[in-house]
């Protein structure tokens, strides 16, 4: 059986799933198909032509290289295919998005046949995914007097690849589809447990919301063939949680339009909306595809005669509907007036969705075209020796005389490129910045690799100090899906220039450490900008932005990112923390007190949380910065004292050295370079030449929040409130309750200590608690299962050295074995302690999950419906979030503890303590 017959067999298998043939990315299969096309008597020739024309993945895939070469043969007359004329061959090359196709077009454009060169130049003028090797050829040809090269460069200098595109239509008719009430997480659009299929776009599209929802969307499309379906989060925010390109891809697949007739299952331009807007990370992903994201504001506060918000008996603000967006409502988006209409009635101003920059993304079919287009125009203008023609919308530069800078404003000013020289920029400015650290995680990594292929990138940008490809999201179960996907991903990323968790050569053991913890360690300068493929990319050094797989790819390929400088909210602390409290309780209290101070308004949403922790090392501070994703913040920055920052950098150095000792450094010695950066930073702090980053005393904030530690008197629990009568209030982090609320009687079915929200100290707390309970009761008996997943291997090694791991082993009923990892996800749990492999585990919900309908008490970060635990027929699954001691005690008791039980259990234990800095952390 040959490779083509294997492909036909796969096609038959996919038919049974209601799927089309899988897009071709392999060179061997496409070569076989081309052989059949050349054979005029071949029985499969007609079908092979269709596969060749319509079903090949573009960019830098091996198949794209083979396709480009064959098209070149046709254009040169070396191969004759009556169905593919030279003109059609050029058309196909124009849709191949760079890489081998650009190489072929340059060969033809710079060749000796004037007619062919002229046609090739026409196509090249529409392209923008050119890299150094391509532009170097053009520059050399121009300098040697080649007129075609000059013609192409003049076109690039005038940005004709953009200016000759059709303008954005003035009116866009939409029909609404309410996807759900309340916040809609990206898990609804692209479930974590379907992560294995993300690189197969058509297959993954089957998991959007539900089959019923898909049928309803298709019914709307049939009723309104001239309109776009707009997906809506009613009474909530669209796209909260994970930064998931696959979620936008799925929405585009069902409601968008084809990017190209010759590229399979890549759709663009989805239209999404939310009563409370779009999550900042998700909106960036929408921009990648040239889509539109609307803040509907169709529910407004009811005000009394004094202008104060009216509240109901539960203390919640009463809302009234300003206008309806019920499923099936026909609306008009006017891109000229920038208003939303129902018929002739104006509903709301939507100008934020149609800034000059966003209009460019829409016109170009996505933000990549603009990013690469600007670089190409700059190159061409420089090569021709002319000034840059003002084609693209100028970046907005906000500078307020006499106003100081927040921490994030300082970082953006330091890393900005292409701004007015000498101009100090404040929040609201649009900025291109150089990126220092990039992280790709394993369940979105395959999509990142596809994005890199589609933008014809082959090597990491030299601007990037360090980049890491994790293996944490697939750590808990090494199943057949992981075995098929992860090694391929690791090889691609290793070849591209990243440090990889798994070694494609097998020379070092797999490291499944949680990506955020690794990025936190390899960030060795608090002035750094970090981009990571997960919403919890929230470092306690530098400023980190969770991003979709496309933005991660862009950062890897170009070393740059573009975004407005966000506003900041300053968080400081006063008072004293009770000795029986854990720092996680301070984190939850921050949310509770903030909402109380601002009348229920979440002032963190879409902004930077600048938290002045001062005295906590990066490991411990990460518990706070990581949590800021759940508050829908854009990012967070931790302000540290000098000596605390030095201690954090010393810890980071030791951990990077461990990675080097394992053999994880690459040929460019990236990890060694990071240690050198850390040494320089430490020296600068100690000498006083460049102290730890602090804001200016006269910086301006959107809001300032002061958290009173004296008010934090008992453990706090984040409750998804799954039975709230108001559906829109379920599955959010807005319900923070004290432990006493549960009266010591709420049944707990499973506990989870792990993932990125815990640090080494949490595992030591667990060890101490088990010893205490053994001494108190003469034994340790679990009335509910306790799953423990350390964030990193180095924490496990340190616990072993300090004797704590031995304690955990003593009381465990299961311990991970890297030599024989689990091949199947656990479906049931015993009332024992499970010591799981370092990684995400239950927090992701893509491999391990609690039993349906369970009430889970966890240290993790996820309250999404169905993430950690799904609903059963008779009971909704709950994921309560709390501190490590509360989780541990809840599994020992099988219920929530009383305050007396809690205090007794933590007596004498060194919990994660925090004291506000006595230093004024400003410049």
N, C-alpha and C positions, 0 to 999 in steps of 0.2 A: 504494500500500500504506500503510495507516494504522498508528499506533503499536501498536494492539491486535494487528493481524495480525503485526507484527514480533515482538511478545511470543510469539504462538502459534508462530511459526517457531523462536524461541529455545527454546521448550519442547520442540519436536520434536528439536532438536539435542541438548538435554540428556538426553532419553530415551535417545539412543544411548550416552550415558555412564553410564546407570543413575541419572540424577539427576531430582529433582522440579523443578517450576517455580521459577525464582529468585524470592526474596522481592522485593516491590515497594517501592521507596523513592522513585520519581519521581512528581511531581504530575500531569504530563501523562497518563501511562498510567492512573493511578487515576481521573482525571477522565473519561477515555474509558470506563472500566469502569463508573463510576457512571451515565454517560449511558445505557449499555446496560441497567443495572438498572432505571432509570426507564422505559425503553421496554418495556412488558409484552409486546410482540410480537417482541422481538429474539431471534434464534435463539441468541445467545450469553449470554442473560440468566442462565440457571441456573449456567453456568460462571463468569460474572462475579460472581455472588453468593458463590461459594466463594472466589474470589480476594480479594474485598473483606473477607470474614469472617476467612479463615484465613491470608492470605499478604501482609499489609502490615507493613512494618517500623515499629515504634512509636517513641515519643520525639519528637524534633524534626525528623524527616525531612520533606521536602516532602509526601510521600504521607500521613504521619500528620496533617498539618495539614488536608489535603483530607478525609480520613476523619472527623476530629473534627467538621468543619463539617457534613458530611452527616448524621452521627449527631445533631447538634444540630437539624437541620431535621426529622428524623424525630420526635424527642422533642417538638418544638414543634408537630407536625402540619403543617408546611409541605411535607413530602414524606411519601408513604405507601408503604411497602414491606411487603407482608403477611408476608414471611418475617422481617422485622426489626421487631419491636414496640418501643415506647418502652422497655419493661423490658429487652429484649435489647440495645437501643442503649446503655443505661446499663451493662449488663454488659460490652459491648465497650469502652466508655470506661474502665472500671476496669482494663483490661489494657493500656492504652496508655502507661503509665509517664511521665506528665508532659508538659510543654511545651504544645502546642496543646490537648491533652485537658483539662489543668487550667484553661486559659483558658475553654474551653467549659463545664466544670463550674461554674466560678465565675460565669460569665454566668447559668447556670441557677439556681444556688443563691442568688444575690443578686438574682434577677429578681422579678417581681410575682406569678407563679403559685405559690401556696403549695404545692400538691401536687407540682409539678415541683421546686420549690426543696427540698422535704423529701427527695425521692428523690436529687437531686443531692448533697445534704449527706451522705446515707448513703454514697455512693461516695467523696466527698472525704475522709471520715474514715478511709478505708483507704489513702489516698495519702500519699506522703512526699517525692516529688521536687518540692518547691516552692521557688521562688527569690524574690528580693527583690520583683519585680513582682507576684508572686502574693500573698505575705504582706502587701505594702503594701495591696492591695485588701481583704484580709480585715480588716486593722487599721482602715482607713478606714470600712468598713461597720460594724464593731463600735462604733467611736466615734460613729457617727451613729445608733446604737440598733438596728441590725439584729439580730433575735433568732437568725436562722439562722447568722449570722456568729459570734455568741457561742457557739452550740451547737457549731459546728465547732471553735472555739478551745478550748473546754472539753475536747472529745474529744482534741485534740492535746496539751493540757496533761497529760492522763491517759495519753498515748501509747497510745491504743486501737488505732492502726494496728499496734501490736506486741503488746499484751497480749491482744487477741482472736484472735490467730493460734493454730492448734493447737499443743500442746506437742510437743516432740521425743519420738518413740516410744522406749520403754525398751529394746526389743531390736531390733537390726538384723541380719538374717541376710545373710551374704555367702558367695560362692563365689570361691575364689582363682584368679587367672590370673597366672602368673609371666611377665612381659614380657621378662625377660632376667636374666642373671647379671652381677653387678658394678654399678657406677654406671650408671643410665639417664639419659642426657642428654635435654633437651627436644627435641633434634634427632631422636630416635627417635619422639617423639610428634607433632612438627610440623617436618619437615625444612626447613632453610633454603632449599633449592633449590625449595621449593614456596611460598615467601613470597608470591608474586603472587596466590595464591588464598585467602589468609587471611580476607579480608572476605566470601568466598562460603563460608559455614560448611559447607554440605553437601558441596561440592566438595572443600574442604580436608580434610574428615573422611576422605576416601579415602586420605590419605597416612599415617594412623596406623599405625605399626609396619610392617605388611605386609598384603597381602590375605589371606595364610594366617592371620595373627594375628586379623584381623577375623572370618574364618570361625570360628575357634576360640572367640572371644568370643561370637559368635551361637549357637554350639552349646551353650555353657555356659548361656546365657540360656534356650535352649529346654528344657534339662534341668532348670533351676532357675528357673522363672518367678516364684517368690515371693521370690527373693534378688537382691541386687545383686552384680555382678562387681567384685571388688577387684583392681586392677592392682598388681603387686608387683615391686620391684627386689630380687632374691634376692642375698644377699652384697654388697649395695651400697646406695647412696643414690638415692632417687627424685628426678628432676627437677633434676639438676645442669646447670650451664652457663647458657645464655641464660634470661632472665626472660620466659617465653613464655606469654602468655594463651592463644594458639592451641593450645598443648599441652594445657592444662587443658580448653579448649573441646572438643578432639577426644576426650579421655578421657570427658568428660561426654556428648558426642554419642553415643558407643557404649555407655556404661555408666551414665549418670545418668538423670535424669527430666526431663520437659518442664517448663519454667518456666511456660508458659501454653498452653492448647489453641488460643489465637488468635494465638500468636507463633511463626513458623516457625523451626526449627533452633536454638533457644536452649534448651539443657539445663543443669541445675544438679545439685548434690549428688553429684559423683563421689567415690569412695572409693579412695584410693591408699595404698600402704605401701612401706616399705623396711626391709631388715634393719638398715641403718645410718641409718634415719630418712628424712626428707624435706629436701631443700635448702631453706634459709630463704626464699629468694625464691619458690620454687615453692609452698611452704606458704602464703605470703601470697596467692598467686593462687588456691589451693584455697579459702581463706577467702572470697575475693570471690564464689565461686559457692555458698557454704554447704556445701562438701564436708567430707570428713574425711580427715586425713592421719595415719597410724599409724607409730610407731617400733616395729618388731616385735621387735628384739633376739633373734631366734630362732637366732643363732649366737653362742656365747660363748667366751671364752678358756679354754684348758685350763691349769690351774695345777698346779705341782708341790707337794710337801709343805710347802715354805716359803712358798707363796702367790705365787710368781713365775710369769710366763707361760712356758709351754713353747714352744720354737722349733724349727723344722725345720732341715734342712741348709742352706737358703738364708737362714736368719736370720729368716724370717717367723713371726709368732705362729701357733700351731696353734689352730684353732677346732673346736668340736664343735656339732652341731645340738641345740638345746634342745627344739625341736618343729618339725614339718614344716608348710610352707605350700605344698607341691607343688600344681600346677594341679589344680583340681577339689575341693580340700579345703573342706568347709563349716565355717564359723566363726560365732560369735555375738559381736557387739559389744553390750555392755550399757552404755547411757549413764547409768544410775543408779549402778551399782557402779563404773563406769568400768574395767571389766576385759574382756579378750578371752578367749573360751571356745571349746573344741572339745567340743561336747556339754556335759556337766556339769563337765568338767575346766577349771579356771582356768589360762590360759597366761601372761598377763602383765598388769601394771597399765598402762593407757593413759590415765591421768588428764590427762596433758599435752595430749591431743587434745580434752579436754572441760572446759577451764577455763570459768568463767562467761561470759567474753566469747565463746569459740568456740561455746558452746551457744546464745548469742543469734544468732550468724551462721547456725547450722544452722536454728534456728527461723524466722528471717526470710528464709531462702533466699539469704543472702549478706551481706557486710559493708556494702555500700552502704546497705542499709535502716537499719542501726544508725547509721551516720555521719549520714545525712540526718535520721533520726528524732530523734536527740539534738538536732540544731540546731533542728528544728521544735518540739520540746517546749519548748526554752529560749525560743524566740520567743513561743510561745503563753502561757507562764507569765508572761513579762515584760509582754506586752500586757494580760493579765488582772490583772496586779498581784498575783500569788500566788507562793508558793514552789514550787520544782520538786519534783514528787512523785517519790520514789525508786522508779523502775521498772526502770531498767537496772542491770546489775551495776556496782558501784562500781569505779573504776579502782584497781588494786593500787598502793599507794604504799609503797616501801621506803626508809626513811631510817635510816641508822646513825650514831648520835651519835659525834662525834669522828673520823669517817672522812672523809678528803679525797675529792676528785673526780678521776676520770680525765678525759681530754680530751672523750670523747663524753658523759660525764655532765654536764660543764659546758655543752656545746652544747645538750643536751636540756633542761636546767634553764632556759637562757636562752630557748628557743623554745617551752616548754611552755604550753599553754592549758588552763584548766579544772581545774587542780590546787589542792590546799589552799594558800592564800596563806602565804608565808613558809616552806613546808616544802621542805627540800633533799632531792632524790630521787637514789637510787643504782640500780645495775643491778638489773633484775628488776621495776622499776616499769613499769606500763602508762601510756603518755603519748600525748596528742594534741599534736602540734607543728605550728607554722607552718612552711611550706616556702618557701625563698627562691628557688631555681632549679629549673626543670623542663625536662627534655629528652625529646623524642619522636623516635624514629628511623623511617626510611621504610618498613621492611618490617613494622613493627607499628603504624605511624601510622594506617593505614586502620582498624585495629581500635580504636585510641584514639578516632578520630573517631566510630566507631559507638558506643562506650561513652559519649562525650559526648552524642551524640544520644539514647541510651537513657535517660540521666539528665537529659535536658531542659536541658542547659547550653548557653548561647549565647555566653558571653563569659568570658574568663579572670578569675580572682579578682584583685581589687586588692591582695591580700596578697603575691602573687608578685612578686619584684623583676625577674625576667627568665625567659623561656622560649624554647626554640629547637626548630624542626622541621628535622631533618637530611635530607640526600639522599645519605648516604654508602654505605648498604647496597646501593643500586642504581646506584652511580657508574660501575662498570666497563663496563657494557653498557647503552646507551640503546635497549632493544629495544621491541617493540610492547606488551609487558606493562607496562613502565615508562611508556611514553608514555600508556597508557590510565589508569594508576593515580596516578602521581606528581603531575601537574598538578592533578588533582582534590583530592588530599590537601593540596597546598600552598595552594590557594585556601581550603579549609576552615580550615586552621590560621592562615593570614594573616588571614582574617576574624575568627577567634576571638581573635586578639591576640598570636600568637606571632611571633617573628622567624623567617623561613623561608629555607631554603637556596636555593630557587628562587623567583623573583618571579612571581606569577601575572600581573602586568601587563607583564612582560618588560622592566622598566626597568634591571635589573642582571643581570649574568651569573650563571649557575648556580654555586653554591659547593657542592662535594661533600666538603668537609672532614669528617673522622671526628668523629662526634658527641661522643665523650668529650673530644677535644682542644678543641672549641669550648666545651663546658661547663666544662672546666678553665680556659679563658680568661675566660669571663663570670662565673665565681665569683670575686668580688673581696673576699670577706670570709671568713677561715678559721673564723668562727663560723657559717657558713651550713649549712643542710641542703638537700641536693640530691636530687631524685628523677628517675630517668631510665629510659627504656624499653629498657634493655639491661643484662645482668649486669655488663658492664665499666664501668658508671657508678661509677667509683672515683676521685674527684678527689684531687689532692694539696694542695688547699686545701678546708677544710670537711669535712663527712662526707657521703658520697654513697651512696645505696642504689639498686641496680638493681631495677627493678620491672616487673611485667606491665603491659600496655596499660591495664587497668582502673584500677590504682593511679595510673598516670600521669594518666589522665583525671580521677580524683578529686582529685589534687593541683592540676591545672589549674583545675578547677571550683570547688574550695573553698579552695585554698591551704593545705590541711592534710593530714597523714598520721597514722595511729595505729599504734603498735607498742610493744613493751616496750623499755626501755633495755637494750641488749645488754651482756654482760660484755666485758672487754677483755683482750687479751694484749699485753704490752709487749715491743717488740723494740728492743734497743740493739746497738751494735757496739763492738768493740775490735780492736786490732792495726792493721796497715798493709796496704793493698791493693797487690798487685804491679803494677808499671807496665805489664806486658804483658797484664794482665787488663782486662776490660770490666765495667761495673757490672751488666750482665745476669747475669754469673757470680755476683755477690754475691746477686742475687735468687734464683737456683737454689740457691746454697749455704745460703740462709736456710731453705729447705724441708728440705734434706738434714740440716743440723745440728739443726734443730728436732725432726725425727723421731727422730734419734739421741738427743737429750737426753731425750725423753719416751717412749722404748721403743716407737717406732713409732706412737704415738697422735698424731693430728692435732689439736693443741690449738687450732688456728686455726678449725676448723669451727664455723660458727654464731656466731662472735664477732667483735669489732672487733680488727683488728690496728693497734695504736698504734705506728707506726714512727718512731723518733727519728733522722731523717736529718740534720736540722739545717742542713747546709751545701749541700745540693743544691737548685737552683731547682725550681719546680713542674714545668717541662718535663721535667727529668731524673728527678725523684722520681716522676713519673707511671709510669715503667717498673716501679717497685716496687708502687705502689698499684693499678695496673691488674691486675697479676699476682695480687693477693690473691683475685680472683674464682675463680681456678683452685684455690685452697686451700679453697674452699667457705666462706670467711669471709663474715660478714654485711656487712662494710664495712671501710674502713681510714681512719686519720687520720695525716697526716704532721706531725710536730712540727718546726718550723723555728726557726732563730735569727732575731732581729729583722731584721737587714740582709738576710738571704736572702729573707725574706718580702717585704720592701719591693722587692727586685729582681724577684721573681716578679710582684708587683702592677704594677710599671712595665711589664713585658713584656705583661701582660694588658691594660693600658690602651692600649698601642700597637696591639695587635691588635683591640681593640674599636673604636678610632678608624678602623682600616682598613675594618671592616665599615660604619661610619657613612659613610665617604668613598665606599664602593661604592653607597650609597643604601639600605642594608638596615634602617635604623631605621624604626620605625612612627610612627603619629600621636601616640602617647603618649610618644615619645622614650625608650623603654626603655633603649636602648644608651647614650644620653647620661646617663641616670640611673645606670647602672652605673659609668660613669667618675666620677661625683660620689661614689658610695659608696666607690670605690677611693681617691679623693683624701682623703676623710675618714678612711679606715682608715690610710693612710700617715701622715697628720698625727698621728693618735692614737698610733701606734707611735713616731714620732720624738720626740714630746713626752713620752713615758713614761706618758701618761694610760692607755693600754691596750696593753701590750706584746703580742707574738705569743702566741697560745694555747699554754699548757703545762698539764700535769696538776699536781695538788697533790703535794707530797712524800710525803704520807701517804695517797695514793690506794691502793685495793686492786684488784689484778689477779687474774684467774683463773690466769695464769701469767706468768712473765717469762723471755724468751729472750735470751741474749747470743750474738751471732754473732762468731766469731773470724776476722777477715780474714786472719790469718797462715796459716790452714789452707786458704785458697782458692789453690791453687797451679797449677791448670790449668783451662781452660774447662770448664764444666759443661753437660750436655745433658739436657733432659727427654725421655724416651723413652716412647712409648706401649706398648712391650713387647708388641707385637701377637701374638707367638707364645708367650707365657707359658702353661705347661700349666694354670695356674689361670685359668680364663676371667674370674673376677671381678677379676683384677689387670690386665687389659688396658685400654688407653685411659684411664689415669689419669695424674696428674702425680706419682705417688709414686715413679717410677723415675728418680732423678737419677744420671747417670753421668758420670765424668770423660772428657775427650776421648780419653785413652790407652786406654780400654776398647775402642775400636773399632779400635785398631792401625793406623790409617791405611789400612784396606782396605775399609771399608764403602762400597759404591757409593751415590752421591747422584744422583738423576735430575733434580731441579729445586730451585732455591733461591728463597726469597722474603724480601725485606727490605721491611717496610712495616707498614701498619695502625697501630693506636693504641700499640703497644708501643715504637715508635721515635720519636726526636725529631730535631731538626735536626742534632745532633752525629753521629747514626748515618749520615746521608747524607753528611756531611763525611768520616767514616771511610771510607765506600765510595769516595769521590772520591780520597782519599789512597792507598788500597790499589791502585786501578787505576793511578795514576801510579807507585807503587812497583814493581808487577809489570811495567809497561811498561819501566821502567828496568832491572830485573833480567833480563828475558828478551827485551827488544827488541820485544815485542808483547804484547797482551792477547788471549788465546784462551780461550773458554769451552768446557769439556767437558760442561757441563750448562747449561740455560737459567737465567737469573737474572731474576726478576720483581721490579721495584722500584715500590712505591706509596707516595709521600710522604703523610704524614697530612693535610697542609693546604696550601693555595695560598700562604699567607704564607711557609711554609718554602721552597717553590719560588722565590718572589720573592727571599727573603733569600739563597738559594744562588746565584741568578743574579747578584745584586749583588756577591757575594763571589767569583765566578769558579768555583764548584764545579759548577754546573749545566752549564756549558760542557764541563767534563771528562766528566761523565756522558753528555752528548750525543755527544761524540767517540767513545765506546766502545759506544754503544747501536746496536741494529739496529731499534728501534721507539720512537717517542715519541708520547705522546698528543696529540690535537688536539681542543680543545674545540669548534672550528667543525665538526668532522666526527667525533663520538664513535662508537665501535664500536656497530654495530647487532646484532651476533651474537657470542655467547661464543666464545672461542678453544677449540678442541678438541685442538690439537696445538702443540708448541713447538719452535722451533729453538734451537740452542746459541748464543744471543745474549743481550744485555742488553735487557730490555723496560722502558722508562720509562712506567709506567702513570699514569692519571689519579689525583689524590688521592682517597682513599676506602678502603674495607675490602678490596676485591679478593678474593684467595684466602682470606683469613681467614674470610669468611662462607660461601663455598661455594655461595651461591645463584645466582651468575652464572658467574664464572670458577672452574675447578677444574683441579687437576693431572690428568695422564693416569692412568687406573686402574692400580693396582698400583705406582705410583711411590713412591720414598722421597724425601720432601721435607724439606729442611733450611730452617727458617723462623724468623723473629723474632717470629712472631705469638703468639696466645694459645690456639690451638685444637688439641686432640689428639683430639677426638671422632671416633668411627668414621664415615668417609664424609664428614666436613666438608670438609677441604682436599683430600682424596684418597680415592677409593673403592677397594674391593678389585677386583682382576681375577680371572679364573678361576684363574690359577696363583699369584698372589701377593697378600698383604695390603698395602694401602696404609699407609704410615707417614708421620707428620708429626713429625719431630724438632725440638725447639725449642732455639735457641741464640742466641748473640750475633751481632751484625752481622758482625764479622770472620770468625767461623767459617763463617757462611753464604756469604759472598763467596768465601772461599778454597775451600770445598767445591765451588762451581760451577766455579771455575778448574781444579781438579784432577779433578772428576768423582767425588770420593770424600772421605771424612773425612780431614783432614790429620793428620800426626804433630805432636808438640809442637815438634820442631825446625822443621818447615815453618811452623807457626803463628807461632812467635816471630820467624822471619826476615821473615814477611809483614807483621807489625805493628810492626817496628822503626822507631822514630822517629815513629810515628803517635800523635796525641793521642786516646787512647781515653777513654771516659766514666769518669772517675776519681771516687773518693769517699774522703773522710777523715772519720772520726767527729768529731762536735763535741766540743770541749774544755770547753764550757760545760755546766753542769748545767741541763738543760732541764725544770725544774720550777718551780712557783710557791712 
